Structures are given as structure tokens and as C-alpha cells.
Amino acid sequence: VTESMSWGAHVNVLAEIIDHHIKEEEEELLPMIRKQADSALNQKMLEEFLHLRQASQEIVREENAGILKVAMP
């Protein structure tokens, strides 16, 4: 077994775990939140999500710019 084959297997397992987790949240957690949250809370959660997403994307670009050959702003 080559290193790239082993890496690919690990990535596939990780993808399956993430997919399962997302499906659980969509089917169980999000419906409960929708029942309990009002529009103000929904807006606040959306704003926080967008802020965190932007921050995480900046970190990814900084850490992987050389590897991914991403042009830094």
C-alpha cells in the first residue's frame, strides 16, 4: 500500500464521517433550532456564521498559500 493510497483512504473515511455528521444536524438539530429561534436570533446566528467563515477562510489562505499557490491579497 502506497502512502498516497493510504492518504486517500483516510480522506474518504473523513469525508464519510463529515457527511454523516452534516446529515444528522440537518435532520435533527436544525429543525429543533427552527422551532425555538426567532428572526432576531436567526439573524444574529447568520451574522456570526458569516464572520467566522470569513475568518477561517483567511487562515486557510495564509497557511496554505504556498502549497496551493494561492495569490495572497
Backbone as a ProteinNet text record, in pm:
[ID]
protein_1_A
[PRIMARY]
VTESMSWGAHVNVLAEIIDHHIKEEEEELLPMIRKQADSALNQKMLEEFLHLRQASQEIVREENAGILKVAMP
[TERTIARY]
85.9	0	90	67	148.7	97.4	181.4	141.8	22	19.7	-92.7	-223	-214.3	-334.2	-385.6	-294	-331.6	-394.1	-334	-387	-527.9	-548.2	-678.6	-783.3	-746.2	-839.3	-879.7	-782.9	-812.7	-905.4	-881.4	-965.7	-1108	-1121.7	-1255.4	-1331.1	-1263	-1326.8	-1367.9	-1278.8	-1310.1	-1430.9	-1435.6	-1548.2	-1678.5	-1676	-1796.3	-1841.4	-1747.6	-1781	-1842.8	-1784.7	-1836.9	-1975.7	-1993.1	-2122.4	-2229.5	-2197.1	-2291.4	-2327.1	-2226.9	-2248.3	-2339.2	-2315.6	-2397.5	-2541.8	-2560.6	-2696.4	-2768.5	-2699.1	-2759.5	-2802.4	-2716.2	-2751.2	-2870.1	-2870.9	-2981	-3113.5	-3109.6	-3233	-3279.1	-3184.9	-3220.6	-3203.6	-3087.6	-3056.3	-3123.7	-3113.5	-3169.1	-3319.9	-3397	-3541.2	-3572.6	-3496	-3518.1	-3486.4	-3378.2	-3341.3	-3448.7	-3496.9	-3600.3	-3725.3	-3760.4	-3879	-3858.9	-3735.5	-3709.4	-3662.3	-3599.8	-3534.8	-3629.9	-3621.7	-3698.7	-3611.9	-3668.3	-3595.1	-3472.1	-3477.5	-3361.1	-3246	-3276.2	-3172.2	-3118.7	-3207.6	-3162.7	-3065.6	-3096.8	-3010.2	-2875.9	-2878.8	-2754.4	-2666.9	-2727.8	-2651.2	-2593	-2669.9	-2620.8	-2501.4	-2511.2	-2400.4	-2275.1	-2291.5	-2177.9	-2116.3	-2201.2	-2151.5	-2069.8	-2123.1	-2052.3	-1919.5	-1918.1	-1794.3	-1690.7	-1732	-1639.7	-1592.3	-1682.7	-1644.5	-1538.4	-1557.7	-1460.6	-1325.5	-1327.1	-1202.6	-1133.6	-1209	-1148.2	-1090.1	-1154.1	-1102	-972.5	-961.2	-837.1	-723.9	-750.4	-648.4	-606.1	-699.8	-667.3	-579	-612.7	-531.8	-390.9	-378.8	-247.7	-162.8	-220.7	-144.5	-107.8	-191.4	-170.8	-135.4	-105.4	-81.2	30.6	138.2	249.1	216.9	147.6	113.1	12.1	-88.5	-196	-169.7	-58	-22	-134.7	-188.2	-294.5	-229.7	-273.3	-221	-277.5	-191.7	-235.4	-266.4	-372.7	-407.7	-305.4
-117.7	0	123.3	209.5	329.7	436.7	534.4	643	719.2	741	815	734.5	601.9	519.1	527	523.3	531.6	667.8	772.6	907.8	916.3	861.7	863.6	790.9	679.6	604.2	686	752.3	836.1	951.3	1011.4	1122.1	1073.1	956.2	900.7	875.2	819.8	794.8	926.7	1024	1154.4	1216.7	1208.2	1262.4	1194.1	1064	991.3	1033.5	1053.7	1096.8	1236.1	1325.7	1462.1	1461.1	1384	1375.3	1325.3	1222	1167.6	1273	1345	1447.4	1558.5	1602.1	1707.6	1661.3	1539.4	1487	1481.5	1439.8	1436.9	1575.9	1675.2	1811.2	1862.1	1834.7	1881.7	1816.7	1691.2	1617.8	1631.5	1652.4	1654.9	1791.3	1849.1	1972.4	2094.8	2112.1	2231.4	2243.3	2135.4	2150.5	2198.1	2152	2197.7	2346.3	2389.9	2531.5	2616.2	2569.8	2645.6	2665.1	2565.1	2575.7	2676	2686.6	2768.1	2910.3	2930.2	3057.8	3157	3281.3	3385.9	3450.4	3543.1	3602	3679.6	3745.1	3819.3	3723.9	3611.8	3513.4	3452.9	3423.8	3371.3	3468	3595.9	3696.2	3702.3	3698.5	3702.7	3580.5	3461.9	3340.5	3347.6	3400.5	3413.5	3507.6	3619.7	3715.7	3655.1	3584	3519.9	3412.4	3333	3231.1	3294.8	3399.9	3464.6	3523.8	3581.8	3636	3525	3415.7	3305.2	3239.9	3227.9	3168.7	3254.4	3384.4	3474.5	3461.8	3461	3449.8	3317.1	3208	3077.9	3071.1	3133.7	3132.8	3211.7	3319.2	3396	3312.5	3236.1	3149.1	3042.8	2982.7	2879	2937.3	3054.6	3115.7	3144.5	3197.6	3230.5	3105.6	3002	2881.6	2800.9	2804.6	2717.2	2790.8	2916.7	2995.3	2934.1	2893.4	2836.2	2700.6	2618.6	2483.3	2486.8	2569.8	2575.8	2676.4	2748.7	2852.3	2954.5	2993.4	3093	3229.8	3320.3	3456.6	3524.5	3574.8	3644.6	3789.2	3844.6	3984.9	4081.4
0	0	0	-97.9	-106.5	-11.3	13.4	103.5	47.4	-84.1	-142.2	-133.2	-144	-129.7	13.9	109.5	249.7	278.8	225.4	242.6	184.9	66.3	1.8	84.5	143.7	227.8	350.1	410.8	527.4	489.2	375	329.4	304.2	244.4	219.4	349.5	448.4	577.9	642.4	638.3	695.1	624.4	492.6	416.6	455.8	476.5	518	656.9	747.8	883.4	880.1	803.2	792.8	729.9	624.1	556.9	653.7	730.8	828.3	933.4	980	1081	1027.9	907	847.1	831.4	786.2	771.1	905.1	1010.2	1143.1	1186.8	1164.3	1203.4	1124.4	993.8	910.5	949.5	989	1018.8	1163.7	1256.6	1398	1463.3	1449.4	1520.7	1458.6	1329.1	1266.1	1282.6	1270.5	1295.3	1437.4	1536.3	1673.5	1687.3	1623.1	1628.4	1561.2	1446.6	1375.2	1460.3	1539.1	1624.2	1737.8	1786.7	1905.4	1874.3	1760	1732.1	1665.9	1709.7	1643.5	1535.2	1461	1348.2	1393.8	1509.9	1559.3	1590.1	1653.1	1681.8	1552.8	1458.7	1329.7	1263.1	1264.6	1203.5	1274.2	1407.5	1485.3	1454.3	1447.5	1417	1276.4	1180.7	1043.8	1038.4	1104.7	1105.9	1168.5	1278.4	1344.6	1254.7	1189.3	1097.2	985.7	924.3	814.1	861.2	981.3	1036.7	1057.7	1120.8	1146.9	1018	921.5	792.4	724.6	722.8	660.9	730.5	863.7	939.5	911.5	902.6	878.1	737.4	641.3	504.7	495.4	572.5	574.2	630.9	735.6	795.4	695.1	627.9	529.8	421.1	370.8	265.5	314.5	436.5	489.6	509.7	568	600	476.4	372.8	257.6	129	137.1	17.2	-67.8	-6.6	-82	-139.3	-61.2	-104.7	-218.4	-203	-300.6	-411.5	-400.6	-496.6	-511.4	-395.9	-392.3	-381.6	-466.7	-460.9	-338.2	-253.6	-133.8	-170.3	-112.3	-140.1	-87.9
[MASK]
+++++++++++++++++++++++++++++++++++++++++++++++++++++++++++++++++++++++++

